Amino acid sequence: MNESSGERTERLTPEECHETVDPETREAVLDEYSHRCQVCGRRGPEKGGLATLHVHHIERDPDGMGEHDMENLTLLCRSCHSWFHQQSTPDDAPVEITEEDQSVLLPQDIEILRFLADAGPARTGDIASGVPTDLTVSAVRERLWVLMGLDNLVEARDRQIVDKDVETGEWGLTEQIENSARGHIPDDPQLLLQRMEDEKVRQALDRGCDRSDVINVFDVSRRTTFNKQKRACAYDFPLAAFNRGGRPTTDSERSERSPGTTDTVEDDGDEQQRLDAVPEQDTDSLGRTETWDATETTPESEPSNESVEGTDQAVSKNGADDEVRVHLEHAIDALQEVEQGL
């Protein structure tokens, strides 16, 4: 794509692009960027790495400068350079991608969509191995959250294009998924807590709460708040099933509802029974809980100690009640602070 005109240009092979500079210019680019790929960060042999580095022309016919001027040159490793010239475009997507979608999506998202169309449904690790871009499992998972929540990120889009199967843990295009994870209330108490926190973070940020305040209240990193926001848009957790702070609605609170509400006593009772049963779930037994990839160290989450999920921290059946209630109490306090701040 010609960045200055917006017109499509012919894709060049890396060989056609990187060998046209003279040796002096090549050395100057290597020094300018410290022998480091400007996309993935890999270093060349001169700096202790193993990457083969290519000088890449940002544009073939730039405005206001020569083609080989330093301002029009950057440094890429062979893998990233190859991907750059062969990357998928919105026209290659198996579903319609609008201009508004493109403001949220990246070229690798198109590659993920193409893989799912050809091979889906698939687990996160299989997708990471199958796309031509060199992406980690964590990076693919984050992009899947964006794709799954695209209808919540793009105002003009009214439906999902990617979904996750709540039974198998596999991702696919919406027509490939039988049991959608969208709006699902997990049986696993740790996953339930994460879904609630994610949705509260999303709501707080959507309503203008300062991100630094959210970081302080939940005691998480800045990156984690972005991941929670993406994940909340993807799973669209029905927080309305809980009252403010994540607790089940009491009889007195129900009596204060407006007469026009459609909720029934029987529905509330069923909800109460479901919530009462949550702490008694054994996290070693998934049952109908959302399934995650066995290739991932922490399910549904970035590789961080801040994740509330973890198969290595299974809650024993006898101690589940106290431990989960403590987690919920802490979460309730944090969520109420956010509410007060709004």
Salt bridges, closest charged atoms under 4 A:
GLU19 OE2 - HIS18 NE2 2.27
ASP31 OD1 - HIS35 NE2 3.94
GLU46 OE1 - HIS35 ND1 3.33
GLU67 OE2 - ARG60 NH1 2.29
ASP91 OD2 - ARG8 NH2 2.69
ASP92 OD2 - ARG11 NH2 3.23
ASP101 OD2 - ARG157 NH2 2.55
ASP109 OD2 - ARG143 NH2 2.68
ASP134 OD2 - ARG42 NH2 2.29
GLU142 OE2 - ARG223 NH2 2.47
GLU142 OE1 - LYS230 NZ 3.62
ASP151 OD1 - ARG182 NH2 3.00
GLU167 OE2 - ARG288 NH2 3.10
ASP187 OD1 - ARG274 NH2 3.65
GLU197 OE1 - LYS228 NZ 3.37
ASP198 OD1 - LYS228 NZ 3.08
ASP198 OD2 - ARG231 NE 2.61
GLU199 OE1 - ARG202 NH1 3.20
ASP206 OD2 - ARG202 NE 3.89
ASP236 OD2 - ARG182 NH1 3.69
ASP236 OD1 - ARG202 NH1 3.13
ASP251 OD1 - ARG254 NH2 1.84
ASP263 OD2 - ARG257 NH1 2.81
ASP268 OD2 - ARG254 NE 3.32
ASP268 OD2 - ARG257 NH1 3.58
GLU290 OE1 - ARG195 NH2 3.15
ASP293 OD1 - ARG123 NH1 3.26
GLU296 OE1 - ARG141 NE 3.08
GLU300 OE2 - LYS164 NZ 2.00
GLU300 OE1 - ARG195 NH2 3.54
GLU302 OE1 - ARG231 NH1 3.74
ASP321 OD1 - ARG325 NE 3.05
GLU339 OE2 - LYS200 NZ 2.20
GLU339 OE1 - ARG207 NH1 3.98
GLU339 OE1 - ARG244 NE 3.98
